[in-house]
Amino acid sequence: MTLEDFLTVVAASKPADWRTTVLPTFMFRVVPVRASGGGTVDFDLQEHTTTMTFTKDVRFGLAWGLVTDKNFNDEWVQKLPNKRAQAVILDFLYNGALVFRDTLVAVDGSRCILPQPVNEVGPPYKVPDRRARIAKLVHQLVGPETNFDAYFKRVGMQPVDQPWP
């Protein structure tokens, strides 16, 4: 099994092929809390909020929810009514081992989960097709019941046929 094979299976899957589990996920990281003058004053224990298991082959898994940037701010996010966005880690797991990590963006006050485009200047903001399909899958599994395609179009994103990752 190569990473290419793994990502192809995930991108071709449907939401009905997955089973989601919410907290606790037991996938933690410890983040130091810094004082305004420097130094560490405390530690914050963070964890993924959701794990997803591929029911057709339980060796495939995803973990979602570790926030990497609470104040994500790219130009394309400004096209939405609510400018609040967060960069969130999506981990790809095979037999429970981390095989790949990507960052998606929860936008419009977490009303939609979108991929990050490969170009910074746009529109159009180009997103490799496979990355877009995986982001849509994650949105359908853990996001609210909003229209991914409408958000994708509203911010000026466009799927492109290019290798990813």
One Martini backbone bead per residue (centre of mass of N, CA, C, O) as a GRO file, in nm:
protein
  165
    1MET     BB    1   0.092   0.039   0.027
    2THR     BB    2   0.044   0.353  -0.077
    3LEU     BB    3  -0.028   0.678  -0.058
    4GLU     BB    4  -0.173   0.690  -0.325
    5ASP     BB    5  -0.371   0.460  -0.268
    6PHE     BB    6  -0.494   0.572  -0.012
    7LEU     BB    7  -0.605   0.846  -0.129
    8THR     BB    8  -0.781   0.717  -0.347
    9VAL     BB    9  -0.978   0.572  -0.159
   10VAL     BB   10  -1.077   0.816  -0.001
   11ALA     BB   11  -1.171   0.997  -0.247
   12ALA     BB   12  -1.381   0.758  -0.351
   13SER     BB   13  -1.549   0.784  -0.118
   14LYS     BB   14  -1.826   0.771   0.103
   15PRO     BB   15  -1.996   0.854   0.381
   16ALA     BB   16  -2.126   0.559   0.415
   17ASP     BB   17  -1.820   0.428   0.454
   18TRP     BB   18  -1.837   0.569   0.740
   19ARG     BB   19  -1.731   0.590   1.089
   20THR     BB   20  -1.808   0.791   1.362
   21THR     BB   21  -1.616   0.941   1.641
   22VAL     BB   22  -1.632   1.095   1.932
   23LEU     BB   23  -1.550   1.189   2.202
   24PRO     BB   24  -1.296   1.020   2.275
   25THR     BB   25  -0.978   0.971   2.091
   26PHE     BB   26  -0.679   0.958   2.217
   27MET     BB   27  -0.551   1.223   2.050
   28PHE     BB   28  -0.283   1.393   2.163
   29ARG     BB   29  -0.164   1.725   2.269
   30VAL     BB   30   0.091   1.943   2.390
   31VAL     BB   31   0.048   2.293   2.478
   32PRO     BB   32   0.197   2.576   2.535
   33VAL     BB   33   0.152   2.846   2.759
   34ARG     BB   34   0.207   3.179   2.716
   35ALA     BB   35   0.342   3.452   2.827
   36SER     BB   36   0.368   3.785   2.764
   37GLY     BB   37   0.691   3.779   2.866
   38GLY     BB   38   0.731   3.484   2.860
   39GLY     BB   39   0.707   3.174   2.882
   40THR     BB   40   0.571   2.915   3.072
   41VAL     BB   41   0.244   2.868   3.248
   42ASP     BB   42   0.126   2.627   3.073
   43PHE     BB   43  -0.092   2.355   2.969
   44ASP     BB   44  -0.249   2.221   2.673
   45LEU     BB   45  -0.496   1.983   2.607
   46GLN     BB   46  -0.523   1.829   2.292
   47GLU     BB   47  -0.779   1.701   2.054
   48HIS     BB   48  -0.937   1.521   1.867
   49THR     BB   49  -1.292   1.504   1.790
   50THR     BB   50  -1.257   1.291   1.540
   51THR     BB   51  -1.321   0.969   1.414
   52MET     BB   52  -1.258   0.764   1.113
   53THR     BB   53  -1.400   0.466   0.967
   54PHE     BB   54  -1.353   0.234   0.722
   55THR     BB   55  -1.584  -0.019   0.653
   56LYS     BB   56  -1.430  -0.172   0.404
   57ASP     BB   57  -1.144  -0.087   0.568
   58VAL     BB   58  -1.020  -0.062   0.892
   59ARG     BB   59  -0.726   0.051   0.824
   60PHE     BB   60  -0.882   0.307   0.763
   61GLY     BB   61  -0.818   0.652   0.873
   62LEU     BB   62  -0.945   0.941   1.055
   63ALA     BB   63  -0.849   1.267   1.195
   64TRP     BB   64  -1.026   1.538   1.372
   65GLY     BB   65  -0.958   1.884   1.536
   66LEU     BB   66  -0.686   2.012   1.538
   67VAL     BB   67  -0.585   2.327   1.612
   68THR     BB   68  -0.350   2.560   1.449
   69ASP     BB   69  -0.553   2.818   1.372
   70LYS     BB   70  -0.779   3.044   1.513
   71ASN     BB   71  -0.681   3.292   1.287
   72PHE     BB   72  -0.754   3.244   1.000
   73ASN     BB   73  -0.615   3.455   0.710
   74ASP     BB   74  -0.732   3.468   0.400
   75GLU     BB   75  -0.855   3.617   0.129
   76TRP     BB   76  -1.094   3.408   0.070
   77VAL     BB   77  -1.241   3.439   0.352
   78GLN     BB   78  -1.357   3.741   0.300
   79LYS     BB   79  -1.620   3.635   0.125
   80LEU     BB   80  -1.753   3.595   0.396
   81PRO     BB   81  -1.963   3.689   0.642
   82ASN     BB   82  -1.779   3.514   0.827
   83LYS     BB   83  -1.434   3.560   0.910
   84ARG     BB   84  -1.420   3.307   1.070
   85ALA     BB   85  -1.121   3.097   1.102
   86GLN     BB   86  -0.984   2.753   1.098
   87ALA     BB   87  -0.712   2.554   1.134
   88VAL     BB   88  -0.727   2.195   1.060
   89ILE     BB   89  -0.649   1.878   1.133
   90LEU     BB   90  -0.578   1.597   0.907
   91ASP     BB   91  -0.556   1.258   0.968
   92PHE     BB   92  -0.390   0.977   0.827
   93LEU     BB   93  -0.473   0.629   0.873
   94TYR     BB   94  -0.282   0.315   0.916
   95ASN     BB   95  -0.325   0.104   1.150
   96GLY     BB   96  -0.302   0.382   1.337
   97ALA     BB   97  -0.099   0.521   1.152
   98LEU     BB   98   0.070   0.787   1.050
   99VAL     BB   99   0.081   0.894   0.688
  100PHE     BB  100  -0.080   1.177   0.696
  101ARG     BB  101  -0.101   1.546   0.663
  102ASP     BB  102  -0.357   1.794   0.688
  103THR     BB  103  -0.509   2.120   0.613
  104LEU     BB  104  -0.801   2.263   0.706
  105VAL     BB  105  -1.098   2.489   0.680
  106ALA     BB  106  -1.295   2.654   0.908
  107VAL     BB  107  -1.571   2.839   0.801
  108ASP     BB  108  -1.801   3.062   0.883
  109GLY     BB  109  -1.813   2.965   1.180
  110SER     BB  110  -1.812   2.648   1.103
  111ARG     BB  111  -2.003   2.590   0.829
  112CYS     BB  112  -1.729   2.499   0.678
  113ILE     BB  113  -1.513   2.271   0.495
  114LEU     BB  114  -1.197   2.358   0.354
  115PRO     BB  115  -0.956   2.386   0.142
  116GLN     BB  116  -0.641   2.463   0.040
  117PRO     BB  117  -0.493   2.639  -0.176
  118VAL     BB  118  -0.209   2.665  -0.396
  119ASN     BB  119  -0.288   2.961  -0.426
  120GLU     BB  120  -0.281   3.308  -0.313
  121VAL     BB  121  -0.382   3.415  -0.588
  122GLY     BB  122  -0.707   3.555  -0.655
  123PRO     BB  123  -0.916   3.456  -0.859
  124PRO     BB  124  -0.864   3.154  -0.885
  125TYR     BB  125  -0.865   2.891  -0.650
  126LYS     BB  126  -0.656   2.624  -0.649
  127VAL     BB  127  -0.764   2.271  -0.635
  128PRO     BB  128  -0.703   1.970  -0.602
  129ASP     BB  129  -0.927   1.733  -0.660
  130ARG     BB  130  -0.860   1.534  -0.429
  131ARG     BB  131  -0.865   1.745  -0.204
  132ALA     BB  132  -1.159   1.832  -0.246
  133ARG     BB  133  -1.291   1.552  -0.197
  134ILE     BB  134  -1.189   1.519   0.093
  135ALA     BB  135  -1.311   1.775   0.212
  136LYS     BB  136  -1.603   1.698   0.148
  137LEU     BB  137  -1.611   1.444   0.315
  138VAL     BB  138  -1.549   1.576   0.588
  139HIS     BB  139  -1.786   1.769   0.585
  140GLN     BB  140  -2.004   1.537   0.576
  141LEU     BB  141  -1.905   1.400   0.852
  142VAL     BB  142  -1.840   1.683   1.055
  143GLY     BB  143  -2.014   1.886   0.946
  144PRO     BB  144  -2.244   2.074   0.861
  145GLU     BB  145  -2.557   2.120   0.685
  146THR     BB  146  -2.395   2.224   0.422
  147ASN     BB  147  -2.287   2.362   0.112
  148PHE     BB  148  -1.993   2.299  -0.021
  149ASP     BB  149  -2.015   2.396  -0.320
  150ALA     BB  150  -2.106   2.685  -0.253
  151TYR     BB  151  -1.854   2.768  -0.095
  152PHE     BB  152  -1.640   2.701  -0.304
  153LYS     BB  153  -1.753   2.912  -0.506
  154ARG     BB  154  -1.771   3.175  -0.333
  155VAL     BB  155  -1.442   3.184  -0.286
  156GLY     BB  156  -1.310   3.084  -0.577
  157MET     BB  157  -1.294   2.788  -0.625
  158GLN     BB  158  -1.096   2.535  -0.815
  159PRO     BB  159  -1.066   2.254  -0.976
  160VAL     BB  160  -0.766   2.058  -1.041
  161ASP     BB  161  -0.544   1.875  -1.255
  162GLN     BB  162  -0.338   1.774  -0.993
  163PRO     BB  163  -0.110   1.676  -0.795
  164TRP     BB  164  -0.177   1.509  -0.472
  165PRO     BB  165   0.090   1.579  -0.290
   0.00000   0.00000   0.00000
